[in-house]
Amino acid sequence: MYFPLRFAFVALCITSQVQGLSLHLDHDAESSMLDTENAAQLSTPEDDKVQSVPSAAVSFGFLQEGKSATRNWNGDIDEDDEEEEEEHNLGRKEDLKGGYVVPKGKFAGAKPEDLDHSGKHSQRGKYTCLQCEEPDCRPQPQCEGASQCYTSRVREHNGQELISRGCIKPSDQVPLMCYTASSSRHAINCCGGDNCNNGSFPELEPLKTLGQEEPGYDLKLVFAILGPVLLLFIVGSIVIYVMRRRHHKIVEAARTLADPDPFYASEDLLRATAAGDSTLREYLEHSLTSGSGSGLPLLIQRTLAKQISLAECIGKGRYGEVWQGYWHGERVAVKIFFSRDEASWSRETQIYSTVLIRHDSILGYIGSDMTSRNSCTQLWLVTHYHQLGSLYDHLNRVTLTSNQMMKICLSTINGLLHLHTEIFGTQGKPAIAHRDIKSKNILVKDNGCCVIADFGLAVTHVQSTGELDVAQNPRVGTKRYMAPEILDESINMECFEAFQRADIYAFGLVLWEVCRRTKSHGIVEDYLPPFGDSVPSDPSFEDMKKVVCSDGQRPTIPNRWSYDETLMGMAKLMKECWHHKSDARLSALRVKKTLAKLAPTDVFFHLDD
């Protein structure tokens, strides 16, 4: 398709070449032909591929794909200098608005009248500018042929301002000089036109003095510094949180696999850290049962000590310390035994693990554990926490009314009766003798009732087998509360009832302590421990034996009690409790019934309020 067109186009060129030879002889005819050709090109806008030749002396040529070529008389094509041909042929295009041909190439933008007959660009495309030199810019000769005119102002380091006008001749320097932002040091204005720089000089931006800063500069600087640091901190915190959360989940998953039910463990899951040649598992292997709702509520967990945080020490004794702690958000009491008193800890753990031991007047038990603290083995016994402390502390702080006194006495004897009573059945409870009843081992609840604690010396007895379980414990009870038969060593260690009667003797002394702090007719005595006026604060075994056995002394009954019916009845009851002959003492059940008769009805029936 393109070959016939190209052939026709070559033929047309040859014809034009022949016609151009005749026109070359006549210069005037050549000029006329040039005008005719330009007019024909204006009338045929659709043909912009074939360009007219302004001079007949030059061989006729054609443009193809941006290249120029000429053909000689023999039909051969000679390639000329591309730039000269481009200037010669001009690459013109019709401008419908202006009515003249717009040339292509480096003369683009020039009008026909700007071109001479040789095809060169005239000087009207360059500008003439005013020129003056710094610093005062005195008038100088004008400069010509500029691409742009300019005015400028420059501030030197000494503060002097220099002004100038002039020409920018190389066109490639225009972006470098004219497109520069003004500052407090230099400013320049560029323009295009003859003498267009005959105006005012550009103004410089205010010079910043020392100490003058851009508004908000400090804030930007702070944000620039703290922003990355804060972002790094946030990212680090998120990473640490995610890692700790993942670690926590892993630990919890491991615990779940090790202890499927963390509150009600089975025998197979029970573990304890060895302490000497004994373990907690050995202490309790005969005490674990399926439970009936009245047995051990929470079996001992090997992780119990790790779940408890100790807050403060609330008591110390010769056998250990008592701490207030927190377990799953609940306040608990942690009794920490010294390692040398392991027998008491193991016995108390065993008693608390007895089925049906739970009672409103028995201290609530949570669990036991062996742990290491400060490189020492510790034996923990965790129980409910009662903020009023022991009855001993309570009596030292406050005085009592008759109702409060009866509430304390009735709740305590209820607990002692529960211990002394054997419960028969498939899951029964053996009879238990406390062997260390005293005001320091009785705790006061918020409602004014009391609970019995500390079973380190307890003795159990099963009637069906006649078995009497007396733990081998070098520890002895509190000498001040020892019954006469214990002091003179006449007690029958094979008879369980002998231990029960010794508990009743000690309970009679506790009644005396409570009644001394009970008001009657506005009179009350200061707190005084039993035999406090007869023996030292820490009496020896011989001191107590002399006072109790040899002298037959008992705590003194104040005269004011004879004027109060309740206190007079209490005095009679406590005398029967601390009788010298153990067989003559009342049983726990009898004591409870007597107290119930002395107490108002609302006290007896509302002990749990």
C-alpha positions as CSV (number, residue, x, y, z in Angstrom):
1,M,0.0,0.0,0.0
2,Y,2.8,2.4,0.9
3,F,4.9,1.6,-2.2
4,P,2.5,3.1,-4.9
5,L,2.1,6.2,-2.8
6,R,5.8,6.6,-2.4
7,F,6.3,6.0,-6.2
8,A,3.7,8.7,-7.0
9,F,5.3,11.1,-4.5
10,V,8.7,10.6,-6.1
11,A,7.2,11.3,-9.6
12,L,5.6,14.5,-8.3
13,C,9.0,15.6,-7.0
14,I,10.8,14.9,-10.2
15,T,8.1,17.0,-12.1
16,S,8.6,19.8,-9.6
17,Q,12.4,19.6,-10.1
18,V,12.0,20.0,-13.9
19,Q,9.7,23.0,-13.3
20,G,12.1,24.4,-10.8
21,L,15.0,24.4,-13.4
22,S,13.1,26.8,-15.6
23,L,12.1,29.0,-12.7
24,H,15.8,29.2,-11.6
25,L,16.6,31.3,-14.7
26,D,14.3,34.1,-13.6
27,H,14.8,35.4,-10.0
28,D,11.6,37.4,-10.2
29,A,9.6,34.4,-11.3
30,E,11.2,32.5,-8.4
31,S,9.8,35.0,-5.9
32,S,6.4,34.9,-7.5
33,M,6.5,31.2,-7.3
34,L,7.4,31.4,-3.6
35,D,4.3,33.5,-2.9
36,T,2.1,31.2,-5.0
37,E,3.4,28.2,-3.1
38,N,2.8,29.8,0.3
39,A,-0.7,30.7,-0.7
40,A,-1.4,27.2,-1.9
41,Q,-0.1,25.9,1.4
42,L,-2.5,28.1,3.3
43,S,-5.4,26.8,1.2
44,T,-4.6,23.1,1.6
45,P,-4.2,22.6,5.4
46,E,-4.7,18.8,5.1
47,D,-1.5,18.3,3.3
48,D,1.2,19.0,6.0
49,K,3.6,16.3,4.9
50,V,4.9,18.0,1.7
51,Q,6.6,21.3,2.5
52,S,7.2,24.2,0.0
53,V,10.8,25.1,-0.9
54,P,11.5,28.8,-0.4
55,S,14.4,28.9,-2.9
56,A,14.5,27.4,-6.4
57,A,18.2,27.3,-6.3
58,V,18.0,24.5,-3.7
59,S,17.0,21.0,-4.9
60,F,13.5,20.1,-4.2
61,G,13.2,17.7,-1.3
62,F,10.7,15.9,0.9
63,L,10.4,15.1,4.6
64,Q,9.9,11.6,5.8
65,E,9.7,10.7,9.5
66,G,11.5,13.8,10.7
67,K,14.4,13.5,8.1
68,S,15.1,15.7,5.1
69,A,16.5,14.6,1.7
70,T,17.0,16.1,-1.8
71,R,17.0,14.3,-5.1
72,N,19.5,15.4,-7.9
73,W,18.8,15.6,-11.5
74,N,19.9,11.9,-12.0
75,G,17.2,10.7,-9.6
76,D,19.7,9.9,-6.7
77,I,18.8,11.0,-3.2
78,D,21.5,13.0,-1.4
79,E,21.2,13.5,2.4
80,D,22.1,17.0,3.5
81,D,22.8,18.3,6.9
82,E,19.6,17.6,8.9
83,E,19.7,20.8,10.8
84,E,20.2,23.0,7.7
85,E,17.4,21.2,5.9
86,E,15.2,21.6,8.9
87,E,15.9,25.4,9.0
88,H,15.6,25.6,5.2
89,N,12.3,23.8,4.9
90,L,11.0,25.3,8.3
91,G,8.6,22.5,8.9
92,R,5.8,24.9,8.7
93,K,2.3,24.2,9.9
94,E,-0.8,26.3,9.2
95,D,-2.0,28.5,12.0
96,L,-5.7,29.0,11.4
97,K,-5.9,31.8,14.0
98,G,-2.9,33.8,13.0
99,G,-3.2,33.5,9.3
100,Y,0.5,32.6,8.8
101,V,2.6,29.4,8.8
102,V,4.2,28.4,12.1
103,P,7.7,27.1,11.5
104,K,9.0,24.1,13.3
105,G,12.5,23.5,14.7
106,K,14.6,25.9,16.7
107,F,12.7,28.9,15.2
108,A,9.4,27.8,16.6
109,G,7.4,30.9,17.7
110,A,8.9,33.2,15.1
111,K,6.5,34.9,12.6
112,P,7.2,34.9,8.9
113,E,8.3,38.5,8.9
114,D,10.9,37.6,11.5
115,L,12.8,35.4,9.0
116,D,15.1,36.8,6.4
117,H,15.4,35.3,2.9
118,S,18.2,33.0,4.1
119,G,16.0,31.4,6.7
120,K,17.9,32.8,9.8
121,H,16.1,34.0,12.9
122,S,16.2,37.7,13.5
123,Q,17.3,39.3,16.8
124,R,13.7,40.3,17.8
125,G,13.4,36.9,19.8
126,K,16.1,38.2,22.2
127,Y,15.6,41.0,24.7
128,T,17.4,44.2,25.5
129,C,17.8,44.8,29.2
130,L,18.9,47.6,31.5
131,Q,22.2,46.9,33.2
132,C,23.8,48.3,36.3
133,E,26.4,47.0,38.7
134,E,26.3,46.6,42.5
135,P,26.4,48.0,45.1
136,D,24.6,51.3,44.1
137,C,23.5,50.2,40.6
138,R,24.6,53.2,38.6
139,P,23.3,53.2,35.0
140,Q,25.5,51.3,32.5
141,P,25.1,50.5,28.8
142,Q,22.3,48.2,28.0
143,C,22.8,44.6,27.3
144,E,21.3,42.8,24.3
145,G,20.4,39.3,23.2
146,A,19.2,38.3,26.7
147,S,17.0,35.3,27.3
148,Q,15.7,37.0,30.5
149,C,16.1,40.3,32.3
150,Y,16.6,40.4,36.0
151,T,16.8,42.7,39.1
152,S,18.4,41.4,42.3
153,R,19.2,42.3,45.9
154,V,21.9,40.5,48.0
155,R,22.7,41.0,51.7
156,E,26.3,40.5,52.6
157,H,27.5,39.0,55.9
158,N,28.3,42.5,57.3
159,G,24.6,43.5,56.6
160,Q,25.3,45.6,53.5
161,E,22.7,45.2,50.7
162,L,23.8,45.1,47.1
163,I,21.4,45.7,44.2
164,S,21.9,45.0,40.5
165,R,20.2,44.7,37.0
166,G,21.2,42.8,34.0
167,C,20.8,40.1,31.4
168,I,20.7,36.3,31.6
169,K,22.0,35.3,28.2
170,P,22.5,31.6,28.3
171,S,19.0,30.1,28.3
172,D,20.2,27.1,30.4
173,Q,20.9,29.5,33.3
174,V,17.4,30.8,33.6
175,P,16.1,27.9,35.8
176,L,19.2,28.2,38.0
177,M,18.9,31.9,38.6
178,C,15.2,32.7,38.2
179,Y,13.6,29.8,39.9
180,T,15.5,30.3,43.3
181,A,13.3,31.0,46.3
182,S,13.9,34.3,48.1
183,S,15.4,34.4,51.5
184,S,16.9,36.8,54.0
185,R,20.2,36.7,52.1
186,H,19.2,37.0,48.4
187,A,16.2,37.8,46.2
188,I,15.9,38.0,42.4
189,N,13.1,38.8,39.9
190,C,13.2,37.7,36.3
191,C,11.1,39.0,33.4
192,G,10.9,38.6,29.6
193,G,10.7,41.8,27.5
194,D,12.8,44.8,26.4
195,N,13.8,46.9,29.4
196,C,11.3,45.0,31.6
197,N,13.7,45.2,34.5
198,N,13.3,48.9,34.8
199,G,11.4,48.7,38.2
200,S,11.9,48.4,41.9
201,F,14.3,45.8,43.3
202,P,12.9,42.8,45.2
203,E,12.7,42.9,49.0
204,L,14.6,40.5,51.2
205,E,12.9,38.6,54.0
206,P,13.4,39.9,57.5
207,L,16.8,38.9,58.9
208,K,16.4,36.7,62.1
209,T,18.3,38.0,65.1
210,L,20.1,35.8,67.6
211,G,17.6,34.2,69.9
212,Q,14.7,34.8,67.5
213,E,13.3,31.6,66.4
214,E,10.5,30.5,64.2
215,P,7.1,30.2,66.0
216,G,6.6,26.7,67.1
217,Y,10.2,25.8,66.5
218,D,10.7,24.4,70.0
219,L,7.5,22.4,69.8
220,K,8.5,21.0,66.4
221,L,11.9,20.0,67.8
222,V,10.3,18.3,70.8
223,F,8.0,16.4,68.5
224,A,10.8,15.5,66.3
225,I,12.8,14.0,69.2
226,L,10.0,12.6,71.3
227,G,7.9,11.2,68.4
228,P,10.3,8.4,67.4
229,V,11.1,7.6,71.1
230,L,7.4,7.4,71.9
231,L,6.7,5.3,68.9
232,L,9.5,3.0,69.9
233,F,8.2,2.8,73.4
234,I,4.7,1.9,72.3
235,V,5.9,-0.7,69.9
236,G,8.1,-2.2,72.6
237,S,5.3,-2.2,75.1
238,I,3.0,-4.0,72.7
239,V,5.7,-6.6,72.0
240,I,6.4,-7.2,75.7
241,Y,2.6,-7.4,76.4
242,V,2.1,-9.9,73.6
243,M,5.0,-12.0,74.8
244,R,4.0,-12.0,78.4
245,R,0.4,-12.8,77.5
246,R,1.6,-15.7,75.4
247,H,3.9,-16.9,78.2
248,H,1.0,-16.7,80.6
249,K,-1.2,-18.8,78.3
250,I,1.5,-21.4,78.0
251,V,1.9,-21.5,81.8
252,E,-1.9,-21.8,82.3
253,A,-2.1,-24.5,79.7
254,A,0.6,-26.4,81.5
255,R,-1.2,-26.0,84.8
256,T,-4.4,-27.2,83.3
257,L,-2.7,-30.3,81.9
258,A,-1.1,-30.9,85.3
259,D,-4.2,-30.1,87.4
260,P,-7.4,-30.5,85.4
261,D,-9.5,-29.1,88.3
262,P,-7.4,-26.7,90.3
263,F,-9.8,-26.5,93.2
264,Y,-10.8,-30.2,93.7
265,A,-7.8,-32.3,93.1
266,S,-7.7,-36.1,93.2
267,E,-5.3,-38.3,94.9
268,D,-3.4,-39.0,91.8
269,L,-2.7,-35.3,91.2
270,L,-1.6,-34.5,94.8
271,R,2.1,-33.7,95.1
272,A,4.3,-32.2,97.8
273,T,7.8,-31.1,98.0
274,A,9.9,-33.4,100.2
275,A,10.9,-32.0,103.6
276,G,13.3,-34.2,105.3
277,D,12.2,-37.8,105.1
278,S,8.5,-37.0,105.0
279,T,6.1,-35.6,102.4
280,L,2.7,-34.0,102.5
281,R,1.3,-36.9,100.5
282,E,2.2,-39.4,103.2
283,Y,0.4,-37.3,105.8
284,L,-2.8,-37.3,103.9
285,E,-2.9,-40.5,102.0
286,H,-5.3,-42.0,104.5
287,S,-7.4,-38.9,104.8
288,L,-8.5,-38.3,101.2
289,T,-12.0,-39.2,100.5
290,S,-14.6,-38.5,97.8
291,G,-16.2,-36.0,100.2
292,S,-19.8,-35.4,101.3
293,G,-19.8,-31.7,101.3
294,S,-18.6,-31.4,104.9
295,G,-15.1,-32.7,104.5
296,L,-12.0,-30.8,103.3
297,P,-13.2,-28.1,100.8
298,L,-10.0,-27.5,99.1
299,L,-7.4,-30.3,99.0
300,I,-3.8,-29.3,99.3
301,Q,-2.3,-27.9,96.1
302,R,1.4,-28.1,95.4
303,T,1.1,-24.6,93.9
304,L,-0.8,-23.1,96.8
305,A,2.2,-21.2,98.2
306,K,2.9,-19.7,94.7
307,Q,-0.6,-18.4,94.5
308,I,-0.4,-16.5,97.8
309,S,1.2,-13.1,98.3
310,L,2.1,-12.3,101.8
311,A,1.2,-8.7,103.0
312,E,2.2,-8.3,106.6
313,C,3.1,-10.2,109.7
314,I,0.3,-10.1,112.3
315,G,1.7,-12.4,114.9
316,K,4.8,-14.3,116.1
317,G,5.3,-17.2,118.6
318,R,7.8,-19.7,119.6
319,Y,6.6,-22.1,116.9
320,G,6.3,-19.7,113.9
321,E,4.6,-16.7,112.5
322,V,1.2,-15.7,111.3
323,W,0.9,-13.5,108.1
324,Q,-1.9,-11.8,106.4
325,G,-1.9,-12.6,102.7
326,Y,-4.0,-12.7,99.5
327,W,-5.1,-15.7,97.6
328,H,-7.2,-15.2,94.4
329,G,-8.1,-11.7,95.7
330,E,-9.3,-13.0,99.1
331,R,-7.6,-12.2,102.4
332,V,-6.3,-15.3,104.1
333,A,-4.2,-16.0,107.2
334,V,-1.0,-17.9,106.6
335,K,0.5,-19.7,109.6
336,I,4.2,-20.4,108.8
337,F,5.8,-23.1,111.0
338,F,9.5,-23.3,111.6
339,S,11.0,-26.5,110.0
340,R,11.8,-27.9,113.5
341,D,8.1,-27.8,114.3
342,E,7.1,-30.1,111.3
343,A,5.2,-32.5,113.7
344,S,2.8,-29.7,114.7
345,W,2.2,-28.7,111.1
346,S,1.6,-32.2,109.9
347,R,-0.7,-33.0,112.8
348,E,-2.8,-29.8,112.2
349,T,-3.0,-30.5,108.5
350,Q,-4.2,-34.0,109.2
351,I,-6.9,-32.8,111.7
352,Y,-8.1,-30.1,109.3
353,S,-8.3,-32.8,106.6
354,T,-10.7,-34.9,108.7
355,V,-14.1,-35.4,107.1
356,L,-16.9,-33.5,108.8
357,I,-14.5,-31.3,110.7
358,R,-16.0,-28.2,109.2
359,H,-18.1,-26.1,111.6
360,D,-19.1,-22.5,112.1
361,S,-17.1,-22.5,115.3
362,I,-14.0,-24.2,113.8
363,L,-11.5,-22.0,111.9
364,G,-12.0,-22.4,108.2
365,Y,-9.2,-24.3,106.5
366,I,-8.0,-23.6,102.9
367,G,-4.8,-25.7,102.5
368,S,-1.3,-26.6,103.4
369,D,2.0,-26.4,101.5
370,M,5.7,-26.8,101.8
371,T,7.8,-24.1,100.1
372,S,11.3,-22.6,100.1
373,R,11.8,-19.0,101.1
374,N,15.1,-17.3,101.6
375,S,16.8,-20.7,101.2
376,C,14.8,-22.1,104.1
377,T,12.1,-24.7,104.0
378,Q,8.8,-23.3,105.3
379,L,5.6,-25.1,106.2
380,W,2.5,-23.2,105.4
381,L,-1.0,-23.6,106.7
382,V,-3.6,-21.4,105.1
383,T,-6.9,-20.5,106.8
384,H,-9.6,-17.9,106.8
385,Y,-8.6,-14.5,108.0
386,H,-10.4,-12.8,110.9
387,Q,-9.4,-9.2,111.3
388,L,-10.4,-8.9,115.0
389,G,-7.7,-11.3,115.9
390,S,-7.6,-13.6,118.9
391,L,-9.9,-13.5,121.9
392,Y,-6.9,-12.5,124.0
393,D,-6.3,-9.4,121.8
394,H,-10.0,-8.6,121.7
395,L,-10.4,-8.7,125.5
396,N,-7.4,-6.4,125.9
397,R,-9.0,-3.8,123.6
398,V,-12.7,-3.7,124.5
399,T,-15.2,-4.4,127.3
400,L,-18.2,-6.6,126.8
401,T,-21.9,-6.5,127.5
402,S,-23.7,-9.5,128.9
403,N,-25.0,-10.4,125.5
404,Q,-21.6,-10.2,123.9
405,M,-20.1,-12.3,126.6
406,M,-22.7,-15.0,126.2
407,K,-22.2,-15.0,122.4
408,I,-18.5,-15.6,122.8
409,C,-18.9,-18.3,125.4
410,L,-21.7,-20.2,123.5
411,S,-20.0,-20.1,120.1
412,T,-16.7,-21.4,121.7
413,I,-18.4,-24.3,123.6
414,N,-20.3,-25.1,120.3
415,G,-16.9,-25.6,118.6
416,L,-15.5,-27.6,121.5
417,L,-18.6,-29.8,121.6
418,H,-18.2,-30.5,117.9
419,L,-14.7,-31.6,118.4
420,H,-15.4,-33.9,121.3
421,T,-18.3,-35.6,119.6
422,E,-17.8,-38.6,117.4
423,I,-20.0,-38.8,114.3
424,F,-20.9,-42.2,113.2
425,G,-21.6,-43.2,109.6
426,T,-20.0,-44.2,106.3
427,Q,-18.1,-40.9,106.3
428,G,-17.9,-40.3,110.1
429,K,-15.7,-38.1,112.2
430,P,-13.6,-39.3,115.1
431,A,-13.8,-37.6,118.5
432,I,-11.1,-35.0,118.9
433,A,-9.6,-33.4,122.0
434,H,-7.8,-30.1,121.4
435,R,-5.3,-30.2,124.3
436,D,-4.4,-26.5,124.0
437,I,-7.6,-24.4,124.7
438,K,-6.7,-20.8,125.6
439,S,-7.8,-17.3,124.6
440,K,-5.0,-17.0,122.1
441,N,-6.2,-20.0,120.2
442,I,-9.8,-18.7,119.9
443,L,-10.4,-16.1,117.1
444,V,-13.2,-13.5,117.1
445,K,-15.3,-13.2,113.9
446,D,-16.8,-9.9,112.8
447,N,-20.3,-10.9,114.1
448,G,-18.9,-11.4,117.6
449,C,-18.9,-15.2,117.5
450,C,-15.7,-17.2,118.0
451,V,-13.9,-20.0,116.2
452,I,-11.3,-22.5,117.6
453,A,-7.9,-22.7,116.0
454,D,-4.5,-24.5,116.4
455,F,-4.9,-28.3,116.3
456,G,-1.2,-29.1,116.5
457,L,-1.6,-31.1,119.7
458,A,-5.0,-32.6,119.0
459,V,-5.8,-36.2,119.8
460,T,-8.3,-38.4,117.9
461,H,-10.3,-41.3,119.1
462,V,-12.5,-43.9,117.2
463,Q,-14.9,-45.7,119.5
464,S,-15.5,-48.6,117.3
465,T,-11.9,-49.6,117.3
466,G,-10.8,-48.0,120.5
467,E,-7.9,-46.5,118.6
468,L,-6.4,-43.4,120.3
469,D,-4.2,-41.4,118.0
470,V,-1.8,-39.3,120.1
471,A,0.7,-37.7,117.8
472,Q,4.4,-37.9,118.8
473,N,5.1,-34.3,119.4
474,P,7.7,-32.9,121.7
475,R,5.6,-29.8,122.0
476,V,3.5,-29.4,125.2
477,G,0.4,-27.3,125.8
478,T,0.4,-23.9,127.5
479,K,1.4,-24.3,131.1
480,R,-0.9,-21.6,132.4
481,Y,-4.0,-23.6,131.2
482,M,-2.8,-27.1,132.2
483,A,-5.1,-29.1,134.3
484,P,-3.9,-30.4,137.7
485,E,-3.6,-34.0,136.5
486,I,-1.3,-32.9,133.7
487,L,0.8,-30.8,136.0
488,D,1.3,-33.7,138.5
489,E,1.5,-36.2,135.7
490,S,-1.4,-38.3,137.0
491,I,-3.4,-38.2,133.8
492,N,-4.2,-41.5,132.1
493,M,-2.7,-41.1,128.6
494,E,-4.6,-44.2,127.4
495,C,-8.0,-42.7,128.2
496,F,-9.5,-40.3,125.6
497,E,-12.0,-38.9,128.2
498,A,-9.0,-37.6,130.2
499,F,-8.0,-35.3,127.4
500,Q,-11.6,-34.1,127.0
501,R,-11.7,-33.2,130.7
502,A,-8.5,-31.3,130.4
503,D,-10.1,-29.2,127.6
504,I,-13.0,-28.4,129.9
505,Y,-10.6,-27.3,132.6
506,A,-8.9,-24.9,130.2
507,F,-12.3,-23.7,128.9
508,G,-13.3,-22.8,132.5
509,L,-10.3,-20.4,132.7
510,V,-11.3,-18.8,129.4
511,L,-14.8,-18.2,130.8
512,W,-13.2,-16.4,133.7
513,E,-11.2,-14.1,131.4
514,V,-14.3,-13.2,129.4
515,C,-16.4,-12.5,132.5
516,R,-13.8,-10.2,134.0
517,R,-14.2,-7.9,130.9
518,T,-18.0,-7.9,131.1
519,K,-19.7,-4.9,132.6
520,S,-22.1,-5.1,135.4
521,H,-23.5,-2.0,137.1
522,G,-20.9,0.0,135.2
523,I,-18.0,-1.8,136.8
524,V,-15.4,-3.9,134.9
525,E,-12.0,-5.2,135.7
526,D,-8.8,-4.8,133.6
527,Y,-7.8,-7.8,131.6
528,L,-5.7,-10.3,133.5
529,P,-4.7,-13.8,132.4
530,P,-5.5,-16.7,134.6
531,F,-3.3,-16.8,137.7
532,G,-1.8,-13.5,136.5
533,D,-1.6,-12.3,140.1
534,S,0.1,-15.5,141.3
535,V,2.7,-16.5,138.7
536,P,5.1,-14.7,136.4
537,S,4.2,-13.7,132.9
538,D,5.9,-16.9,131.6
539,P,5.5,-19.4,134.4
540,S,7.5,-22.5,134.5
541,F,6.1,-26.0,134.9
542,E,7.0,-26.0,138.6
543,D,5.4,-22.6,139.2
544,M,2.1,-23.8,137.9
545,K,2.3,-27.1,139.7
546,K,2.8,-25.4,143.1
547,V,0.0,-22.9,142.6
548,V,-2.6,-25.3,141.0
549,C,-1.8,-28.6,142.6
550,S,0.0,-27.9,145.9
551,D,-1.9,-24.7,146.9
552,G,-5.1,-25.6,145.1
553,Q,-5.5,-22.0,143.9
554,R,-8.0,-21.0,141.2
555,P,-8.6,-17.5,139.7
556,T,-10.2,-15.1,142.1
557,I,-14.0,-14.3,141.6
558,P,-14.7,-10.6,142.0
559,N,-17.3,-9.6,144.6
560,R,-19.3,-7.6,142.1
561,W,-20.3,-10.8,140.3
562,S,-22.5,-11.7,143.2
563,Y,-24.7,-8.7,142.4
564,D,-25.3,-9.8,138.7
565,E,-27.4,-12.9,138.2
566,T,-25.7,-13.9,134.9
567,L,-22.2,-13.4,136.2
568,M,-23.1,-15.3,139.4
569,G,-24.3,-18.2,137.2
570,M,-21.1,-18.0,135.2
571,A,-19.0,-18.2,138.3
572,K,-20.7,-21.3,139.4
573,L,-20.3,-22.9,136.0
574,M,-16.6,-22.1,135.7
575,K,-16.0,-23.6,139.2
576,E,-17.5,-26.9,138.0
577,C,-15.3,-26.7,134.9
578,W,-12.0,-26.3,136.8
579,H,-12.7,-28.7,139.6
580,H,-9.6,-30.4,141.0
581,K,-11.0,-33.8,140.3
582,S,-11.3,-34.4,136.6
583,D,-14.2,-36.9,137.0
584,A,-16.3,-34.1,138.7
585,R,-16.0,-31.7,135.8
586,L,-18.9,-31.2,133.4
587,S,-18.9,-32.5,129.8
588,A,-19.0,-30.1,126.9
589,L,-22.6,-30.9,126.3
590,R,-23.5,-30.1,129.9
591,V,-21.6,-26.8,129.7
592,K,-23.5,-25.8,126.6
593,K,-26.9,-26.5,128.1
594,T,-26.0,-24.5,131.2
595,L,-24.8,-21.6,129.1
596,A,-28.0,-21.8,127.1
597,K,-30.1,-21.4,130.2
598,L,-28.1,-18.4,131.4
599,A,-28.1,-16.7,128.0
600,P,-31.0,-14.7,126.7
601,T,-33.1,-16.5,124.1
602,D,-32.1,-14.2,121.2
603,V,-28.4,-14.8,121.8
604,F,-28.7,-18.5,121.8
605,F,-30.7,-18.6,118.6
606,H,-28.7,-15.9,116.7
607,L,-25.1,-17.0,117.1
608,D,-24.5,-16.7,113.4
609,D,-25.8,-13.1,113.0
